[in-house]
Amino acid sequence: MSYQTIGIALIAALFFIIRYLNRTDTPKVKNLPEIPGIPLFGNLLQFGSNHAKVAGELAKKYGPVFQVRLGNRVRLHAAEGPVTY
């Protein structure tokens, strides 16, 4: 087998492994802002130990309701305060 064929096979296998590990438990909500994150980790590293402070800063930037990925789970965040309809 040539090195090119082995390389393509390894890249394809790595792609499918990452895609399998990156799937979520719930589907994303359409038309709701999603905070970009790192594949496989999502926003876990971004939130760290100051979860409430980071969520407040993200609410100022993305609006009162947004979704984040924490590992392989999609979670919705809503800012505190009165909700008007």
C-alpha angles and dihedrals in degrees: 000000000000125000090242093058092047090048093051091047092051092048091049092048092048091049093053094044092053091045091051093049093044096059119115135227094233132031121254119259112248119237092015118115114254121203110232114242144174118281113261092008101051110187097334093109092045095055097045116158095326095069098151095047093048091047090052092051091048090050089056090052103037103026136259096301124042140144130238136184117235104188105307095340128093114217132184122223125200123189119235121254138073117325116217123200 
